[in-house]
């Protein structure tokens, strides 16, 4: 019996020492100023870090006038999915988008004088601040209602924060927008207590004596805010598209391809990480890339341009989907449309400019661009002078449009050719004016014959 009692006492002492040596930890994440897309990254990393550290809870310290609704919606999902308890501390104000994040927490505590609400969506318009269309108000109202229901709070109170047409008897009349004070929040089940400092809050939440770990905003969060801004996103799209187009019409892997891939990679990573882009935007983008590759590698020699057009449209839709969500502000949606449109137009212009220079410098063979002269002697078996005389003067007919690359029937052979004029329609009579091995440059036959007569 003595041994058994000794073991029980020893276990109790170990538990006591363990609790003293390793007190509970609470992580504090500050939601300050305007809520942007970088805030989503910050909250996701903070919640994940707190979970990995075995924190007892995460406290979100609010002092914000609101911010972007699309970012707030993504941040709300982060809080709702937290594997550890979440506590909101309305340490001043949690307005608009901030109110949604506070609602997403399991418990809410107010500092004296704290307020929460005023969440009707508004946009800067021509005549100043304007209320969003009813479609957007309805979507935000439903988001607030579902969040309140998920946390066991009265949903009609949450709706009244968004829609001034909502009436809550005994709290607010029609035509007024609800902003809860600390007392009103406690009366209507939207507050678990009032605390003038963080230590008091932890005591009320049953976490007295816990170690506080403050998680600060990282440089990556600021970088994501910068990369997802409309003008920067547009610039990344333009650089990415131009770089990849340049790489596709020139041989080898060079700086344009690396720069283009890096730009598009940054764009997609930033928008996926903050939760704005979804799998639908990635699928649109990949389908567009596949369509363009089919145009370049398969349909080039058969006069088929539809695949390339469809590919550009799909890529544009992918970019737009990645930049715009259901709660994105209208002016930012217009920015996205403009950025995507300009990027695609510049890509097309760049493609045309590059291809029109191909007769003098490059040859696209079966959809793959080859240099006019390849390092080494893969085809330099005969003296260059003899190679240059093999096809010169032979006549034929264009089997496809030459733009300037295409296919011609010459001496009963299908041959990949480059048109010197830049463009010749299908069915044009042509003649070979230069033969450089794999590179055969053609010209309209009547023009070529007149040129030869003059030369003769």
C-alpha positions in Angstrom: 0.0 0.0 0.0 2.8 2.4 0.9 4.3 1.8 -2.6 1.0 2.5 -4.3 0.5 5.7 -2.3 4.0 6.8 -3.1 3.4 6.3 -6.8 0.2 8.3 -6.7 1.9 11.2 -4.9 4.8 11.1 -7.3 2.5 11.3 -10.3 0.6 14.2 -8.7 3.9 16.0 -8.1 5.0 15.5 -11.7 1.8 16.9 -13.0 2.1 19.9 -10.6 5.7 20.5 -11.7 4.8 20.2 -15.4 2.0 22.7 -15.0 4.3 25.1 -13.3 7.2 24.6 -15.7 5.1 24.7 -18.8 2.2 27.2 -18.4 -0.4 27.6 -21.0 0.3 29.9 -23.9 -2.1 32.2 -25.7 -1.2 33.7 -29.1 -2.4 37.2 -29.8 -2.9 38.4 -33.4 -3.5 42.1 -34.0 -6.1 43.1 -36.5 -5.2 46.7 -37.0 -6.0 49.4 -39.6 -7.6 48.4 -42.9 -8.1 44.7 -43.6 -6.4 43.8 -46.9 -5.3 40.6 -48.6 -2.0 40.5 -46.6 -4.2 40.1 -43.5 -5.4 36.8 -44.7 -1.8 35.5 -45.0 -1.0 36.9 -41.5 -4.0 35.3 -39.8 -3.5 31.9 -41.6 0.2 31.8 -40.5 -0.7 32.9 -37.0 -3.4 30.4 -36.4 -1.3 27.6 -37.9 1.7 28.6 -35.7 -0.4 28.7 -32.6 -1.8 25.2 -33.3 1.7 23.8 -33.9 3.0 25.4 -30.7 0.1 23.8 -28.7 -1.4 27.2 -27.7 -4.5 27.1 -25.5 -6.2 29.7 -27.6 -5.8 32.5 -30.2 -6.9 36.1 -29.3 -7.7 38.5 -32.1 -7.1 42.0 -30.9 -9.4 44.3 -33.0 -8.9 48.0 -33.7 -10.0 48.3 -37.4 -12.4 50.4 -39.4 -12.9 47.5 -41.8 -11.5 46.9 -45.2 -11.8 44.6 -48.3 -14.8 42.3 -48.1 -13.2 39.7 -50.3 -10.2 39.6 -48.0 -12.4 39.5 -44.9 -14.4 36.6 -46.3 -11.2 34.6 -46.8 -9.9 35.6 -43.3 -13.3 34.6 -41.8 -12.8 31.1 -43.3 -9.4 30.9 -41.6 -10.8 31.8 -38.2 -13.8 29.4 -38.6 -11.5 26.5 -39.5 -9.1 27.1 -36.5 -8.4 23.9 -34.6 -7.9 25.8 -31.4 -10.3 28.1 -29.5 -10.6 31.6 -30.9 -11.4 34.8 -28.9 -12.2 38.2 -30.2 -11.1 41.3 -28.2 -12.9 44.4 -29.5 -10.2 46.7 -28.2 -11.7 49.9 -29.6 -13.6 49.1 -32.8 -14.4 46.2 -35.0 -16.4 47.7 -37.8 -17.5 46.5 -41.2 -15.2 43.7 -42.3 -13.7 43.6 -38.8 -17.1 42.8 -37.4 -17.3 39.7 -39.6 -14.0 38.5 -38.2 -15.1 39.1 -34.6 -18.3 37.2 -35.3 -16.3 34.3 -36.6 -14.6 33.9 -33.2 -16.0 31.5 -30.5 -16.0 34.1 -27.8 -16.1 37.9 -27.9 -14.9 40.3 -25.2 -15.2 44.1 -25.3 -12.9 46.8 -24.0 -14.8 49.6 -22.3 -16.1 51.9 -25.1 -15.6 49.2 -27.7 -18.1 49.0 -30.7 -18.8 46.4 -33.3 -21.0 46.5 -36.5 -21.7 49.1 -39.2 -21.0 46.5 -41.9 -23.1 47.6 -44.9 -20.9 47.3 -48.0 -20.0 50.6 -49.6 -17.9 51.6 -52.6 -16.3 54.9 -53.6 -18.4 56.3 -56.4 -18.5 59.4 -58.6 -20.5 61.3 -56.0 -18.6 60.0 -53.0 -19.3 56.9 -51.0 -22.2 54.9 -52.3 -23.9 51.8 -50.9 -23.3 48.6 -52.9 -26.0 47.1 -55.1 -28.6 45.0 -53.4 -27.0 41.8 -54.9 -23.8 42.5 -52.9 -25.7 43.6 -49.8 -27.7 40.3 -49.9 -24.5 38.3 -50.2 -22.8 40.0 -47.3 -26.0 39.8 -45.2 -26.1 36.0 -45.7 -22.4 35.8 -44.8 -23.0 37.6 -41.5 -26.1 35.5 -40.8 -24.4 32.2 -41.4 -21.4 33.2 -39.3 -23.6 34.2 -36.4 -25.7 30.9 -36.7 -22.5 28.9 -36.7 -21.4 30.5 -33.4 -24.8 30.2 -31.7 -25.6 33.9 -31.8 -28.9 35.6 -32.9 -28.6 35.9 -36.7 -31.1 38.8 -37.0 -28.7 41.0 -35.0 -25.8 40.2 -37.4 -28.1 41.0 -40.4 -28.9 44.4 -38.9 -25.2 45.2 -38.9 -25.3 44.9 -42.7 -28.7 45.9 -43.9 -30.4 49.1 -42.6 -33.7 47.7 -43.8 -33.5 45.0 -41.1 -35.5 45.6 -37.9 -34.7 44.1 -34.5 -37.4 44.9 -32.0 -36.1 46.5 -28.9 -32.7 47.1 -30.5 -32.9 49.0 -33.8 -35.5 50.4 -36.1 -35.8 50.2 -39.8 -33.5 52.6 -41.7 -30.7 52.5 -39.1 -27.5 50.6 -39.3 -26.6 48.6 -36.2 -23.4 49.2 -34.3 -23.3 47.4 -30.9 -21.8 48.9 -27.8 -20.3 46.7 -25.1 -23.5 46.8 -23.1 -25.8 46.1 -26.0 -23.6 43.2 -27.1 -23.8 41.6 -23.7 -27.6 42.1 -23.6 -28.0 40.4 -27.0 -25.5 37.6 -26.6 -22.7 39.1 -28.6 -20.3 39.6 -25.7 -18.9 37.2 -23.2 -17.7 40.0 -20.9 -15.9 43.3 -20.6 -12.1 43.6 -20.0 -10.1 46.8 -19.8 -6.8 44.9 -20.5 -5.7 41.6 -22.0 -4.8 40.0 -18.6 -8.4 40.6 -17.4 -9.8 39.0 -20.6 -7.7 35.9 -20.1 -9.0 35.6 -16.5 -12.6 35.8 -17.7 -11.8 33.2 -20.4 -10.4 30.8 -17.8 -6.8 31.3 -19.1 -5.4 33.4 -16.2 -1.7 33.1 -15.8 -1.2 32.0 -19.4 1.9 33.2 -21.3 1.1 35.7 -24.0 2.8 35.3 -27.4 2.3 38.2 -29.7 2.5 37.3 -33.4 3.6 40.2 -35.5 3.0 41.0 -39.2 5.7 39.5 -41.4 7.4 40.9 -44.5 5.7 38.1 -46.6 2.3 39.4 -45.5 3.2 42.9 -46.8 4.6 41.4 -50.0 1.3 39.5 -50.6 -0.6 42.7 -50.1 1.7 44.4 -52.7 1.5 41.5 -55.2 -2.3 41.3 -55.1 -2.9 45.0 -55.6 -4.7 45.5 -59.0 -1.9 47.4 -60.7 0.8 45.0 -59.6 -1.3 42.0 -60.6 -1.8 43.5 -64.1 1.9 44.2 -64.4 2.8 40.5 -63.5 0.3 39.3 -66.1 1.8 41.5 -68.8 5.4 40.6 -68.1 4.4 36.9 -67.8 2.5 36.6 -71.0 5.1 38.6 -73.1 7.9 36.5 -71.6 6.3 33.2 -72.4 5.3 34.3 -75.9 8.8 35.5 -76.6 10.2 32.2 -75.4 7.8 30.2 -77.6 8.9 31.8 -80.8 12.7 31.7 -80.0 14.8 28.6 -79.5 16.1 27.3 -76.2 15.4 28.4 -72.6 16.3 32.0 -72.1 15.7 35.0 -69.9 12.3 35.9 -71.3 10.9 32.4 -70.5 12.3 32.4 -67.0 11.1 35.9 -66.3 7.6 35.1 -67.7 7.2 31.9 -65.8 8.4 33.7 -62.6 5.9 36.5 -63.1 3.0 34.2 -63.6 4.1 32.0 -60.8 4.2 35.0 -58.4 0.7 36.0 -59.6 -0.9 32.6 -59.1 0.9 31.9 -55.8 -0.1 35.3 -54.2 -3.8 35.0 -55.2 -4.0 31.4 -54.2 -2.3 32.0 -50.9 -4.6 34.8 -49.8 -7.6 32.7 -50.7 -9.0 34.9 -53.6 -8.1 32.5 -56.4 -9.7 29.0 -56.6 -9.2 25.8 -58.5 -11.5 27.1 -61.3 -9.1 29.9 -62.2 -6.2 27.4 -62.3 -8.2 25.0 -64.5 -9.0 27.9 -66.9 -5.4 28.9 -67.1 -4.1 25.3 -67.7 -6.7 24.7 -70.3 -5.7 27.9 -72.1 -2.0 26.9 -72.0 -2.9 23.5 -73.5 -4.9 25.1 -76.3 -2.1 27.4 -77.2 0.4 24.6 -77.2 -1.8 22.7 -79.5 -1.9 25.7 -81.8 1.9 26.0 -81.8 2.8 22.3 -82.0 -0.1 20.6 -83.8 -2.2 23.0 -85.8 0.5 25.4 -87.1 0.9 23.5 -90.4 -2.8 23.0 -91.1 -4.1 26.6 -91.0 -6.0 26.3 -87.7 -6.1 29.4 -85.6 -9.2 28.8 -83.5 -7.2 26.9 -80.8 -4.9 29.8 -80.2 -7.8 32.2 -79.8 -9.7 29.9 -77.4 -6.5 29.5 -75.5 -6.0 33.2 -75.0 -9.7 33.6 -73.9 -9.3 30.8 -71.4 -6.1 32.2 -70.0 -7.8 35.6 -69.7 -10.7 34.0 -67.8 -8.3 32.3 -65.5 -6.6 35.5 -64.6 -9.9 37.3 -64.1 -11.2 34.6 -61.9 -8.0 34.7 -59.8 -8.3 38.5 -59.3 -12.1 38.9 -58.7 -14.3 37.2 -56.2 -18.1 37.7 -55.5 -17.3 40.5 -53.0 -14.6 42.3 -55.0 -15.3 46.0 -55.4 -16.6 47.1 -58.8 -13.7 49.4 -59.5 -11.2 46.6 -58.8 -13.2 44.3 -61.1 -12.8 46.9 -63.8 -9.1 47.1 -63.0 -8.9 43.3 -63.4 -10.7 43.4 -66.8 -8.4 46.2 -68.0 -5.2 44.5 -66.8 -6.1 41.1 -68.4 -7.2 42.8 -71.6 -4.1 44.9 -72.0 -1.9 41.9 -71.2 -3.5 39.8 -73.9 -3.4 42.6 -76.5 0.3 43.3 -75.8 1.0 39.6 -76.0 -0.7 39.4 -79.4 1.2 42.5 -80.6 4.5 41.1 -79.3 3.8 37.8 -81.1 3.1 39.5 -84.4 6.2 41.6 -84.1 8.4 38.6 -83.3 7.0 36.4 -86.1 7.3 39.1 -88.7 11.1 39.1 -88.0 11.3 35.4 -88.3 12.2 35.4 -92.1 15.4 37.1 -91.3 16.4 35.3 -88.1 14.3 32.2 -87.2 12.4 29.3 -88.6 9.5 27.6 -86.9 9.6 24.0 -88.0 6.4 22.0 -87.3 5.5 24.5 -84.6 8.9 24.4 -82.9 11.2 27.4 -83.5 14.6 26.6 -84.7 17.6 28.8 -85.2 18.6 29.7 -88.8 22.0 28.3 -88.0 22.4 25.6 -85.3 25.5 25.2 -83.3 27.5 22.2 -84.5 27.1 20.4 -87.9 23.9 18.4 -87.6 23.0 19.2 -91.2 26.2 20.7 -92.5 27.2 17.5 -94.3 27.5 19.2 -97.7 29.3 22.4 -98.4 27.0 25.4 -97.8 27.3 26.5 -101.4 25.8 23.2 -102.6 23.0 23.2 -100.0 22.1 26.7 -101.1 21.4 25.6 -104.7 19.2 22.5 -103.9 15.8 24.2 -104.0 16.4 27.7 -105.3 14.1 28.5 -108.3 11.7 25.6 -107.7 8.0 26.6 -108.0 5.2 25.4 -105.9 1.9 26.5 -104.3 1.1 27.4 -100.7 -1.1 24.7 -99.0 -1.8 26.9 -96.0 -1.8 30.6 -95.3 1.8 31.7 -94.8 1.9 33.9 -91.7 4.9 33.9 -92.5 5.4 30.2 -91.6 3.3 27.5 -93.3 3.4 24.5 -95.6 3.8 24.5 -99.4 3.8 21.8 -102.1 7.0 22.1 -104.0 8.1 19.5 -106.6 5.5 17.0 -105.2 6.9 17.4 -101.6 5.2 19.0 -98.6 7.8 21.5 -97.3 7.7 23.9 -94.3 8.5 27.3 -95.6 8.9 30.9 -94.5 7.3 33.7 -96.6 9.6 36.6 -97.3 6.6 39.1 -97.7 5.3 38.3 -94.2 2.0 36.9 -95.4 0.6 35.1 -98.4 -2.8 33.4 -98.6 -3.4 29.8 -99.3 -3.2 28.8 -102.9 -0.7 31.5 -103.9 1.9 30.4 -106.5 5.4 30.6 -104.9 9.0 30.1 -105.7 12.0 29.3 -103.5 14.4 32.2 -103.4 16.7 31.0 -100.7 17.6 27.5 -99.4 19.6 27.3 -96.2 19.2 23.6 -95.5 16.2 23.4 -93.1 15.3 27.0 -93.9 13.5 27.6 -97.2 12.4 31.1 -97.9 9.7 31.6 -100.6 8.2 34.5 -102.4 5.2 35.0 -104.7 6.2 33.5 -108.0 5.4 36.4 -110.3 7.4 38.8 -108.1 10.3 36.3 -107.9 10.3 35.9 -111.7 10.4 39.6 -112.3 13.2 39.9 -109.7 15.2 37.2 -111.5 14.6 38.8 -114.9 15.9 42.1 -113.6 18.9 40.3 -112.0 19.5 38.5 -115.3 
